[in-house]
Amino acid sequence: MKGNRFKVLGIAAIAAAIVFSAPAHAQHNPETDFRFERTQDGSGVVITGFVGRGTTVSIPPEIRGLPVVGIGVDAFHGMRLISVVIPDSVTFIGYSAFSTNQLTGITIPGSVIFIGESAFSNNRLTSVTILNGVTSIGQNAFLGNQLTSATIPDSVTSIEGSAFQNNRLTNVTIPDSVTSIGGLAFNGNPLTSVTLGGNVNLGHGSFPGNFNAAYQRLNRRAGTYVLIGGNWDEEW
């Protein structure tokens, strides 16, 4: 009797272990776990919401045979997500699409052309990789995260105001393709090194301290600028 009791307890313990080691969520059903609508021309769909369970989401590349081409306004806002995979069918990410979650890293596929305003603001991102294809990074797009690394491709032409404000970047490389950087875009970071091209139009306070003044003083020359004794100067 005693032996049987231990066997039952052992089986129960194994069953409990299986339950608690299960994934955080099951495979999501594209048609029932995501809200979506067709594009105006009917050639694709835009995700407008998520009603499934779990904190890890892989966005489907297609729904009902149509490609998922966009992530709509507030589609995944405030859902406590810790991980998101964006398929390479997506061409735009809308306003506040993934804001106020708990994401720690994200890769933006090269199919995306535009990252909308506040798209990933107020998460816990420590790194972001933007693949070649994106042309514009919207206002507040990555505001208020914990970024220590940001990869910006040479397809990007504009970085809007406060796009990377209030993070933890110590160095950043802006590709020569970028022609304008909005106000406060990289302010609020402990930057000590910035590499960027020549004749870039900088908004007010684009970078911390007297960076903008130093860039103007040096005739907006391309190169690497470093913070020395509290002042920005061209690296020699």
Beta strands, then each sheet from edge to edge (+ up, - down):
strand 1: 34-38
strand 2: 45-50
strand 3: 56-58
strand 4: 62-63
strand 5: 66-71
strand 6: 83-85
strand 7: 92-93
strand 8: 105-108
strand 9: 114-115
strand 10: 127-130
strand 11: 136-137
strand 12: 149-151
strand 13: 158-159
strand 14: 171-173
strand 15: 180-181
strand 16: 193-196
strand 17: 201-202
strand 18: 223-228
strand 19: 231-234
sheet 1: 1+ 2- 5- 4+
sheet 2: 1+ 2- 5- 7- 9- 11- 13- 15- 17-
sheet 3: 3+ 6+
sheet 4: 8+ 10+ 12+
sheet 5: 14+ 16+ 18- 19+
end
